[in-house]
Amino acid sequence: MTLHDIDPHLDLEAEINRLRRDKNAIILAHYYQEGEIQDLADFVGDSLDLSRKAAATDADMIVFCGVRFMAEVAKILSPEKTVVIPDADAGCSLEDSCQADAFKIWREAHPDHISLTYINCSAEVKALSDVIVTSSSAEYIINNLPKDQPILFAPDRHLGAYLQRKTGRDMVLWPGTCIVHEQFSAREITRLKSQHPGALVAAHPECPESIIEVSDHVGSTSQILSFVHSAPSNEFIVATEQHIIHQMQKDSPDKTFYAAPGSDGGCSCSSCPYMGLNTLEKMYLALHNEAPAIVMSEDLRLRALKPLERMLELAPTAAKSQDAA
């Protein structure tokens, strides 16, 4: 079945729920998905936390409404389950910037360095890495490495630079960036804050340093959610993908949230075009067709699993704090 075959009068929500029951499927939605997708999901969260929750269930199928590397993590942790993604083209600019062949050459050029790789990368790059990190576990892991241990950090240079400033460690950084977080404007955020002087700015560490400098809180998506829930302010400027505001509004309906603006003050730069490829229609088709499915060899899966397990060994508490992309 294709998009053209869907009856326009079909009750998509009802059919998705029917297929979910019939196929013993679980639906995962990242915070950056459209609100209607988040509301239909069994679990909403960050990619690693979602994959762990799915692995702990007896579901036969995982429908991962996010981007490709997230669905790959679910497959790595749940090899016995069928893992599908609504749109096979839902990629990630960080993953795209760091191809396995080039990464392998980069690693070989620094043989004495340990490779800490952000989870926003392909299974092939994970398999070439020493330790996978998330935005909440990375600082802890870096601080607990020997002081004389040289470090490679990929693929996000802004997150890497933020971690350098936080830890004081010199690292060789891969030059990748997130197309969403790189587009925010510190000038426009400052201008917006002048219009709402009581608003606090919450930013993801994938943002450039200029955004970090004007922020009141920096953290992973789940850490940002916790901050806006507990902070005394009633207004927040959110410098990450704007669909996270859906969860903020559900959790704190009495508070007001503003998506951080880009350089022209009014662009839709805070929407991830990759995340936006997923729709209810495509979710329905993924359940119906059991495709597009994530397929990888057992050899690749095991090699990619090893640095994920290494993260849990090095930072068992930090890595469990619901964070990834």
C-alpha positions in Angstrom: 0.0 0.0 0.0 1.2 3.5 -0.8 0.1 7.0 0.2 -2.1 7.2 -2.9 -4.0 4.1 -1.8 -5.1 5.5 1.5 -8.9 6.3 1.6 -9.1 10.0 2.3 -12.1 9.2 4.6 -10.1 6.7 6.7 -10.0 7.3 10.4 -6.3 7.2 10.6 -6.1 7.3 14.4 -8.5 4.4 14.7 -6.7 2.3 12.1 -3.3 3.0 13.7 -4.7 1.8 17.1 -6.2 -1.3 15.4 -3.0 -2.2 13.7 -1.0 -1.5 16.9 -3.1 -4.0 18.7 -3.3 -6.6 15.9 0.5 -6.5 15.4 1.6 -6.1 19.0 3.4 -3.0 18.0 4.7 -0.1 20.2 4.8 3.5 18.9 7.7 5.7 19.9 7.8 9.4 19.2 10.7 11.8 19.7 10.0 15.2 21.3 10.7 16.8 17.9 7.7 15.1 16.2 4.4 16.9 15.4 2.0 17.1 18.4 -0.5 14.7 16.8 2.2 12.0 16.5 3.3 12.5 20.1 -0.2 12.2 21.3 -0.6 8.8 19.6 2.6 7.4 20.9 3.0 4.8 23.7 6.2 6.6 24.8 7.5 10.1 24.0 11.1 11.1 24.8 14.7 11.1 23.7 16.0 8.5 21.4 18.1 6.3 23.7 15.5 6.4 26.5 12.8 5.4 24.0 14.8 2.5 22.6 15.4 1.2 26.2 11.7 1.4 27.0 10.8 -0.4 23.8 13.4 -3.1 24.5 11.8 -3.7 27.9 8.4 -4.4 26.4 7.1 -7.7 24.8 6.2 -5.8 21.6 6.9 -7.6 18.3 7.2 -4.4 16.4 8.6 -0.9 17.1 7.4 2.0 15.1 10.0 4.7 15.7 8.7 8.2 14.8 12.0 10.1 14.8 15.0 9.9 12.4 16.9 7.0 11.0 19.8 6.8 13.6 17.2 6.6 16.4 15.5 3.7 14.8 18.9 2.0 14.3 19.5 2.3 18.0 16.2 0.6 18.7 17.2 -2.2 16.4 20.6 -2.5 18.0 19.0 -2.9 21.4 16.0 -5.1 20.2 17.4 -7.3 17.4 14.5 -9.7 17.7 11.9 -7.0 17.1 10.8 -5.6 13.7 11.7 -1.9 13.7 10.1 0.4 11.2 10.3 4.2 10.6 7.5 6.1 8.8 9.8 7.7 6.3 13.1 6.1 5.1 14.4 9.6 4.2 14.1 10.9 7.7 17.8 11.4 8.3 19.9 13.9 10.3 22.4 16.6 9.3 24.8 15.4 11.9 24.7 11.8 10.6 25.0 13.0 7.0 28.1 15.1 7.9 29.9 12.1 9.3 30.2 9.3 6.8 31.8 6.0 8.0 34.6 6.0 5.4 35.7 9.5 6.2 35.3 8.9 9.9 37.5 5.8 9.7 40.3 7.8 8.0 40.0 10.5 10.7 40.3 7.9 13.4 43.3 6.3 11.8 45.0 9.7 11.6 44.8 9.9 15.5 45.7 6.4 16.7 46.4 7.5 20.3 43.0 9.2 20.7 39.9 7.7 22.2 36.8 8.3 20.1 33.8 9.7 21.9 31.0 9.8 19.4 27.6 11.6 20.0 24.7 9.2 19.5 23.5 11.2 16.5 25.4 9.1 14.0 24.9 6.0 11.9 25.3 2.5 13.1 28.5 2.2 10.9 30.1 5.2 12.7 29.0 3.8 16.1 30.8 0.6 15.2 34.0 2.5 14.6 33.8 4.4 17.9 35.2 3.6 21.3 32.3 5.2 23.4 28.9 6.5 22.4 27.8 9.5 24.4 24.7 11.5 24.9 24.4 15.2 25.8 24.0 14.4 29.5 26.5 11.6 29.8 29.3 13.1 27.8 30.6 15.6 30.4 30.7 12.9 33.1 32.6 10.5 30.9 35.1 13.1 29.7 35.8 14.2 33.3 36.5 10.6 34.3 39.0 9.8 31.5 42.7 10.0 32.3 43.9 13.7 32.0 46.5 12.7 29.5 44.1 10.7 27.3 43.7 12.5 23.9 40.1 12.7 22.8 38.3 12.8 19.4 34.7 14.1 19.5 32.2 13.7 16.6 30.1 14.7 14.9 28.7 17.9 16.5 31.4 20.6 16.8 29.1 22.9 18.8 28.4 20.2 21.4 32.1 19.3 21.4 33.1 23.0 21.9 30.6 23.3 24.8 32.1 20.2 26.4 35.6 21.6 26.0 34.5 24.8 27.9 32.8 22.8 30.6 35.6 20.2 31.2 38.7 22.2 30.2 39.8 19.3 28.0 41.3 19.9 24.6 39.6 17.7 22.0 39.9 17.2 18.3 36.4 18.0 16.9 34.6 16.7 13.8 33.1 19.7 11.9 29.5 18.6 11.8 26.5 20.7 13.0 22.8 20.4 13.5 20.9 22.4 10.9 18.2 23.4 13.4 20.4 24.5 16.3 22.9 26.3 14.1 20.3 28.7 12.7 19.3 30.4 16.0 20.3 34.1 16.3 21.6 35.4 19.6 20.7 38.9 18.5 17.1 37.9 17.8 16.8 36.0 21.0 18.1 39.0 23.0 15.5 41.1 21.1 12.7 38.7 21.9 13.8 38.6 25.6 13.6 42.4 25.7 10.0 42.1 24.7 9.5 39.5 27.5 11.9 40.5 30.2 10.7 37.8 32.6 11.4 35.0 30.1 14.2 32.5 30.7 16.1 31.1 27.8 16.6 27.3 27.6 19.0 26.0 25.0 20.3 22.6 23.8 24.2 22.3 23.8 24.1 21.6 20.1 23.6 25.4 19.8 26.6 27.7 18.9 28.4 29.4 21.7 26.7 32.7 21.0 23.4 31.1 21.9 24.8 29.4 25.0 26.0 32.7 26.3 22.6 34.3 26.3 20.9 31.2 27.8 19.7 30.7 31.4 19.8 26.9 31.1 21.7 24.5 28.8 20.8 20.9 28.7 19.4 17.9 26.8 15.8 17.8 25.7 14.6 16.1 28.8 16.7 18.3 31.0 15.2 21.4 29.3 11.7 19.9 30.0 12.5 19.5 33.6 13.9 23.1 33.8 10.9 24.8 32.3 8.6 22.7 34.6 10.4 23.6 37.8 11.7 27.1 37.1 9.7 29.9 38.8 9.3 31.9 35.5 6.1 31.7 33.6 7.7 32.6 30.2 10.4 30.7 28.3 12.3 31.1 25.1 13.1 27.6 23.8 16.3 27.2 21.7 15.8 23.7 20.4 13.4 22.1 17.9 10.1 23.8 18.5 7.9 20.7 18.6 9.2 20.0 22.1 6.9 22.9 23.1 4.0 20.6 22.7 5.1 18.6 25.7 5.9 21.7 27.6 2.4 23.1 27.1 0.9 19.8 28.2 3.1 19.6 31.3 2.8 23.3 32.2 -0.4 24.7 30.6 -0.1 27.9 32.8 3.2 28.9 31.2 4.0 30.5 27.9 6.7 29.3 25.5 8.3 31.0 22.6 10.3 29.3 19.9 13.8 30.9 19.6 14.0 32.9 16.3 16.5 32.7 13.6 18.6 35.4 12.0 15.6 37.1 10.2 13.5 37.0 13.3 10.7 35.1 11.8 12.0 32.0 10.0 10.7 28.5 10.7 14.3 27.4 11.3 13.4 25.8 14.6 11.5 23.0 12.8 13.6 20.0 11.7 12.8 19.1 8.1 13.9 15.5 8.7 11.5 15.0 11.6 8.8 16.7 9.6 8.9 13.9 7.0 7.0 11.7 9.4 3.2 12.0 9.2 0.2 10.0 10.5 -0.4 8.7 7.0 3.2 7.3 6.9 2.9 5.9 10.4 -0.2 4.0 9.3 1.6 2.7 6.2 4.6 1.7 8.3 2.3 -0.4 10.5 0.4 -1.8 7.6 3.3 -2.6 5.4 5.8 -3.4 8.2 8.2 -1.2 6.2 10.5 0.7 5.8 12.3 -1.6 8.2 15.7 -1.2 9.8 17.9 -4.0 8.6 21.5 -4.5 9.6 23.9 -7.5 9.8 24.4 -9.1 13.2 28.1 -8.3 12.9 27.4 -4.6 12.5 24.8 -4.6 15.3 27.2 -6.2 17.8 30.0 -3.8 16.8 27.7 -0.8 17.2 26.3 -2.2 20.5 29.8 -2.4 22.1 30.4 1.4 22.4 26.8 1.9 23.6 27.4 -0.6 26.4 30.7 1.1 27.1 28.8 4.4 27.8 26.6 2.6 30.3 29.7 1.2 32.0 31.4 4.6 32.2 28.4 6.7 33.2 25.6 4.4 34.5 23.7 7.1 36.2 24.2 10.0 33.7 23.4 7.7 30.7 20.1 6.7 32.3 18.9 10.3 32.6 16.6 10.2 29.5 18.7 12.0 27.0 20.1 11.8 23.6 19.2 14.0 20.7 
